Amino acid sequence: MPTLAGLVLIGGFALHTSIQNLLVEQFDHSLLTKVRTLTSFPEQGRMGINLAFTDAPLPEFHGGPHAEYFEVWLNDGSVLAKSPSLGAGAELQRRTGAGGEPTFWSLTLPDGRPGRAVGITVETGKPALQEKFSINVTLARDRVQLEKLLRRLAFGIILGGTALLALAGYLVRSAARGALSPVRALAEEVSAIDAASLKSRLHAASLPSDLKPIAEQINHLMDRLEAAFQRERRFASNAAHELLTPVSELRLAAENALDWPDDPQATSGLATETSELASQMEHTIRSLLAISRAEANLTPLKVTPVELGDLLEELEVSLQSHCRERGLTITRNVVRPLIVTTDRVICRAIFNNLLLNAAEYATAGSIIRIDGKRDAEAGVIEIRNAAAGLTAADVEKFCEPFWRGDKAHSSRDHTGLGLPLTKAFVEQLGGSLSFTLEAGSIVAAHVRLPPMERER
């Protein structure tokens, strides 16, 4: 609006100036026409130069509220004649343009009115006798009506500009309201979303094309938030169950010992049960703390070159006895050299946990396959094993804290924190860990480890 107001102001000023110049030009033209008409037949008589309008001035030259004025000079500056309206003491200014051209100027008339004057030079005499004379004539009249017209013009332009600005403001506000109504509707939908309504989604289809990408991205964000809240709810529920179960068992053992205070077996059982349950809770809490520290990048790192092929070979040897018990075979196909600058201790913990998990849950008598290659600068390791009874939804939850399959759910040896801790370690090393289900029963773990800066 300030820009529009400035343009209207400039335009109004230019319009007023143009019309004013045109009206003044027309006023001057009428003055010049009148003075030339009055001086069109000058001649020299026996008594001097004769001008018809000086001998018998028109009524407007006699005075009155609309009086006009003239004055005539010879070349030597002496006054030849002047209008009766001037009176005895008043004079007009004698002016002529260059080369005898008429000249115009504004002045205050003898009666105080604003006026406009024209000065011309008139050649007179008898050309046949080579007797030529020139006189100077000034004609003046009031410009009161012209001033009134110009004031009305200025008022009209101001009024029109104000009306134009008001109309433009109304149209701009109306257009803005119409254009912004989808934005306001979208903002209202977004403001209505809270933790209790994460399942709701924005109606992107009904929005203008410019707003659809925003609504779609917000919907994608809502999908991620809903999934994150669901994971947090499952974590809280599972954590409460994991900690409540040993506490309940400990309370039952204590009550049993209190019921039989003289029974050495009950007392001894309480001590054993307490020790086992305390170890279980300690392991759970330490694992949670380790995950938290890894996610916050608080685990200290010692970055060195690590040959992943050699590291996997060492871990394979340590698993041979466990694999023989279950009839498992490990095959390894790792491109050498496969060196990554990373933390060797944490890297060993990552692959040790993945291989232990594969050896624990692989179908008896099956094959655990290890593949390694280089992806750009990163090292990529994939571990595959057969595992019956899993679904794609189960695989997606592998890295959620406390998630376990039904077979191991009641075992104190499995807390469901191994893979979440492994994922936290991988991400602290700047990599990524994901799981997929291939061919319906093959679980594949995909680890990507990019090189790290040595300064870390």
N, C-alpha and C positions, 0 to 999 in steps of 0.2 A: 504493500500500500504506500509507503513513503516514496518509492520509485514512481509509482503511478501519479501520486500527488505532485511530485516534481515535474513530471512530463506535462501534466495538465497546466501547472503554473507557467511553465515555459511556453507551451502552446498558446495559452490565453494571452500572455504578454505579447507574443509575436503577432497574434491575430489583432489585438487592440492597436499595436503600433502600425500594422499594415493599413487597417481601416482609417486610423487617425491621419496617416500620411495621405491616403486617398482623399479624405474629406477636406483636408487643408489644401491639397492640390486643386480640388474643384473650387474651393472658396477663392483661392488666388486667381484661378482662371476667370472666375466671374468678375473679380476686381479688374483684371487686365482688360477683359472684354469691354467693361463699362468705360474705363479711362480711354481706351482707344476709340470707342464710339464717340465720346465727348470731344475728343481732339482730332477727329477725322477731317475737318475742313478748316484748319487755321489759315489765315491770310494776312498780308500786310496792307493796311489801309493808310490813308493820309495821316491818321492820328497815331499809327503804330500797328501792333499785331492785334488782330481781332479774333476772339474765340467766342462762339455763340453761347456756350454754357456759362461764360464769365459775365456776359452782359445780362443774361436772363437765367440765373441759376435755377435748377430744378427744386421742387419743394423740399426734398430731403436735405438740401444744403442750407436751408434757412434756420435749422435748429429743431428742437423737440426731443422727445424721448428716444427717437430712432435716427437722430441726425447723422449725416455723413459730412465729410470734410474734403476740401481740395485746396491746393495752393500751387501757383505758377510762378516760376522764376526765369529771368533772362540768363544768358550765359555769364554775365558779369555778376550774378548772384542777387541782383535787385528783384524785389517782388513785383511781379506783373499783376497778379490778381489772387484773391483767395475767397473762400466761401464765407457768406455772412455768418454761418454757424461757428466760425472760429472766433468771432468777436474782434475787438481792437487789439488786445494784447497777446493772443494765442498764436502760436506758429506750429507748422508741421516741419518735420525733418526733410531736408533735401538730399535725396540719394538717387544714384543711377548705377546700373551695372557696367561691367567692363564692355567696351565697344558699343556703348549705348543700349545694351540689353536691359530689359526691365528687371528690377530687383524687388523682393518682398521681405517684409519684416513685421514682427509683432510689436505693439506699443500700447501705451495707455492713452486713450483719447482725452481731449481737454475736459470732458465732463466726468472723467474717472472710469469710464467703461473700458474693458479690454477690447483692443481693436487689432486690425490688420491693415497694413498699408502697402501700396505699390508705387514705385517711382520709375518714370520713363522719360526719355528724351524724344522730343517731337521736332522734326525738320519742317520749316515753314518758309514762305517767301514766294518769289516769282522766278521759276527756273528759266523762263525765256529771256528774262533780263539779267540772268546770272546774279540775282539778288536772293541769297539764302540766309535764313536765320534758324536758330534752334532754341527751344525752350525746354525747361524741366518742369514736369508735372508730378505731383504727389497726390494720390487719392487714398483716403482712409475711411474705414467703416467699422462698426462694432462686430465682434465675433461672439456675442452672448449666446445666440442660438446654436452656433457651432460648439461652444463649450458645453451647453446643455446636452446636445446630441452625443458628445464624446463621453460625458458623465453617464448618460443612459447606456451607452455602449459598454463602458467599463462595468457598470452594475449588472448588465445582462450577461457579460462574459463571466463575471464572478459567480452570479447565480447559476448559470449553466454549468460552470466547472464544479461548483459545489454539488449540484444535482448529479453530475456525471460521476463524481467521486462516491457519492452516497449509493448510486446505482451499482457502480463497480464493486464497492465494498459488499453490498448485499449479494451480488452475483458471486463474488469470490467466496464469501462465507457459505452461500448455498452450495456452490460447487465443492468447497472443501468438506462441508458436512456430508454431501453425497459420496465424495471420494473416500473420506475417512470412516464412513460408517462400517465398512467391512473390517477396518483395522480395530475400531472400537469393539465390534462384535467378537473379533478374535481375542482382543485383550480381556474381555469379560469371560470368555471361555477359559483362557489360561489362568486368570485369577481365581476361578472356581475350582481349580485342581488342587488337591491336597493329598496327604498320605493315605487318606481313606478312599480316594477316588482315582487311584493310579490306573485303573482299568479303563477309564474314560479316554476318548480320543477326540481330537478336533475334527470338525467337518470340513476337510480340505476341498472336497469336490465342489462345494457351493461358493468357494472364495474366488476372487479375481486371479488371473494367471500370475500376477506379480506376487501375490501372497501365498499361493499354493506351495512353493518350495519351502517357505518358512513354516507353514503348518505341517508339512510332511516331515521336516526335520524335527519339529517339536514332538510329533507323534513317534518318530524313531527314538528320540530322547526318552519319551514316556515308556517305550518298550524296554529300554535299557534300565530305567529307574525301577520299573515294576519287577524286572528280573532280579535287580540288585536287592530290592526290598524283600523279595521272596527268599533270596539266598540268606539275607540277614535274619529273617524270621526262622528259617530252618536251622541256621547256625545257633541262634539263641535257644531254640527248642532242644537241639541236639546237645549243646553245651550243658544245659540244665539237666538233661537226662544223664549225660556222662558223669557229671559231678554228683547228681542226686543218688544214682544207683550205688556207688561205693559207700556213700554216707549212710544210706538206708541199711546196707549190709553190715556196716560197722555198728550201727545202732542196734540191730537185731542180735549181733554177736555179744554186744555189751549187756543187753537185757538177758540173754541166755546165761551169761556168766553171773549176773546178779541173782537170777533165779536159783542157781546152783553154786553158791559161794564156796562150799566145801568140796566141790568136784575139781580135782586137779586137771582133768582132761578139758573141762569147760574153760578153766582159766588159761591153760596152755593154748587152746584153740583160739581164744580171744586175742592172745598175743600174736599168734601166727597170722590170723585174719587181719589184725590191725596193721601189721607190717606189710602184708601184700597189698592191702587197699591203699595204704599211704604211698607205697611205691607207685601204684597205678595212677593215683591223683597227681603225684609229683611229676611223673612222666607226661601226663596230659598237660599240666600247667607249663612245664618246661617247653613242650612242643608249641604251645600257643604263644609263649614269649618269643620263641625262635622265629615263628612265622611273623609276629608283629615287628621284630627287629629287622628281619629281612625285607618286609614290605616298606619299612621306613628307611631302608638303606643304612642301618646302624651296625650291621655285621661287618667287622673289619675285613678288608680284602688285601691279599698279597698277590699282585698280578705278575705272572711269569709265563713264558711260552709253555704250552701243554700239548703234547702229542696225543691226540684223542685215541688213535689206534693202539698205542702202547697202554694207555690207561684202561681201555676196554678189555684188552688181553689180560691184564692183571686181575680185573674183576671177574672175568670168565673163569680163571683158574680157581679163585676163591669160592666159586659157586659149584664146582664140579661135584663135590660130595652130595650137596643138596639135590642137584639135578639127577644124580645116579639113583637116589632114593625114590624119585618120582618117575624115573625113566625118561627124563627130558634130554634133548640134544640141542646144543647151541651151535649155530652156524654164524660165521662172521665174514662180512664182505665190506671192508673199510678201505677206501682209497688212501694210499700212503704217499707222501707224508700228509697228515691232516693236523696241522699245528694251529692252535688258537691261543692268542695272548689273553689269559684269564687267570682266575684263582684256582689252583690245582686242588686244594682241600675241598672247597665247596663243589667244584666240578666232579670230584670223585664221589662226594656224598650224593650228588644228583643221580649219576648213572648207577651207583650201587643200589640206591633205593628203587630205581626203575627196574633194574634187573632182578632184585629180590622180589619185587611185586610181581614181575612176570613169572618167576620161578614158583612163587607161592600159588598163583591163581591159574597158571596154564593147565590145560587139560593134560592129565597124566599120559606119558608116552608121546607127547607132541614135540614140536620143534620151536625153539626160540631163535628168531632170526634178527641179526644185528647188521644194519647197513649204514655206511658212513661215506659222505662225499663233501665237496666244497660248493657252496652256493654263494657266488660273488666272493666276498672275503670271509664270509661266515662258514663255520663248520656245522653240518647238518647230520644228526644221528637219528635213526629210526629203529625202534625195537618193536617186533611183532611177535605175538603169541596167540595161540588158540584159546578161547575161553567161552564155554557154553553157557547159555542162560542169560546173556546180557542183551540189552536193547540199546538203541542209539540214545535214548533218554538217559539210561544209566551211565553211558560213557560221558555224556555232557556234565554229569555231576561228580566225576572222578576227583576233581580238585576242590570240591566243597568240603570244608572241615566237618569231620565226624560222619561223613557219608561212607557206608560200608554195605557190602552185599549181605543178604540174609544169612548165609552160611557162617560168616565170621562175626556177625553182629553181637553175639553173646560172648565172644572170646575176649579175655582181658589182654591178650597179646596184641590185639589190633584196635587202635584208638581211632582210626580214620583220619589221622593227621599227617601221615607220611607223604601222600601225594600233594596236599596243600602246601606243606613245607618245601617239597621239591619244586613246585611251581614258583613259590616265593623266591627260592634261591636262584632259579633260572632267570627270573625277571630282574633280580638284583644284579646279575651278571650282564644285563642288557639284552637277554635273549627271550625266547618264547617257547612255551610248552603247550601242546595240544594233543588230544586223543581222538581217534576216529575208529569206527567199526567197519571193517572191510569184509566183503564176502559173507556177511551175516554172522560170523563167529570169530573173526580175527581182529584182535585189539591191537592198534598201532599207536605207539607213542612217538611224537615228532618233536625233536629238540633242535633248536637253532641257536647257536652261540656265536655272536659277532666278536671281533677282537676288541679288547678294552684298552684304555690309555694306561700306560705304565705308572703314571703319577698317582693313580688311585691306590 
